[in-house]
Amino acid sequence: MNIRRSLLIALILLAFGALLLHLRIHPIYLKTNPDIIDKTNLFAFLFPLIDLILISALFMSPKTSAYGYLLNGIFAVYAAVLMGHLSIYEYLIKRPPLGLWIFTSTLPDIMLACADFFAGYALFHVLQLEKNNST
């Protein structure tokens, strides 16, 4: 298996893992009425879904990989800022011990978003090298 395919699989698996994680933490249907979509959790579902489908598709071609790289970076920054804000707010409200806060915060989720970004970064550079070598 070549490095390009390995990085694309890693990018897809990270996006799929983020989607499943968000579905578990932020269910899109109300618990009181499963027929109604919870609009507050809808964005937490849509962003990893867009990451999984659109960004992964953009990285499949060297011609569109720059757009995938740009969107992947925007999503990683957006995820880090929103989840970081949530963790800091929760820490200021609940004041748990630092060790407990680190393991119950969104820090691991932010690390997954960063890993997704760096997998996309590496894939973008591999695709650009292939594109430049073929011309």
N, C-alpha and C positions, 0 to 999 in steps of 0.2 A: 504494500500500500504506500502511495507517495505522500509527501508532506502536505500537499494541497488538499487531498481528500481527507487526511487525518484532521487537519485544522477545520475543514468544513463540517465534519462530523462532530468535532468538539464544540463548535459554535452552535450547531443545531441541538446537541444534547444539553448545553447550558441554557439555551432559550427554552427548551421543553421542560427542563427542571424548574426554571423560574416560573413558567406557566402553571405547573402543578403545585408549586409552593404557594403561589398567589391564590390559586383556587382553594387551597386548604385554609389559608389564613383569611382571605377575603372572599367568602362565597358570594356568588352573584345573585343568588336567590334569597329572599327573605326567609328566615327560619320560621317565622310565624305564619307565612303564606307562601309556599313554594312556587306558586304561579306568578308571583310578582318579582321583577328584577330589582335588585337593590342598586339604585343609581350611584350611590356613594362608592360602591365596590366595583363598579363597571370599568373605570379607568385602570384599576389595579389588575383587571383581567385583560383589557384591550392592549396595553403596552407590551406585555410579554407575548401575546398572540401576534401582534404586528412584528415583533422581533423574530418570532419563530417562522412566520410565513414570508413577510416582505424582505426583511434584512437578509435572511438566509438565501432567498431567491436572488437578491442583488449580488451576493457574494459568489454566485455560481458562474458568473461571467467576468472576465477581466475588464470588459467595457463598462459594466455597471458597478464594479466593485468600489469605485470612489464614492458613489452614492450610498452604498451599504456601509462603508467605513464612516462616512459623515453621520448617517442616521444612528449607527451603532454607538458612536461617541456621544451624540446628543442624548440617546436613551440612557447610557451609563451615567452621565452627569446628572440627568434628571432623576434617575433612581437613587443615586448617592445623596443628592440634596434632599429629596423628599423623605427617604428612609432615615437619613441622618437627623433631619429636623424632628421626625417622630420620636426617635430614640432620645434625643436631648430633651425634648419636651417631657417625655415620660420619666426620664431621670430626675428632672427638676420637680416634678409633681410627687413622685413616689419615694425618691431618695433611697434606693436600695444600696447595699454595699457594692463597691466598684466591681468586684469579681462576679457577683451575681448579675449586675447590670450588663457587663460585657457579654455574658453567655445568654442573657434573655433579650438583649437589644437586637437591632437590625444590622449590627456589624457583620455577622456572617453573611447576611443577604447582600450587603454592600460589597463584600469581598467577591461574591458570585458575580455581581454586575461588573466589577473590575476585571475578573477573569474572562468574562464574556467579551469585554472590550479588548483585552490584550490578545485573545484568540482571533478576533476580527482584525486587529492591527497586524498580527503576524500573517494572517491569510491575505490581507490587502498587499503587503509587501511581496509575498510569494507570487501573487497574481501579477503584480506590476513587473517583477523580474521576468516572469514568463512572457509577458506582453512585450517588453523591451528586447528580449533575446530573440523573439520570433520576427521582429521587424528588421 
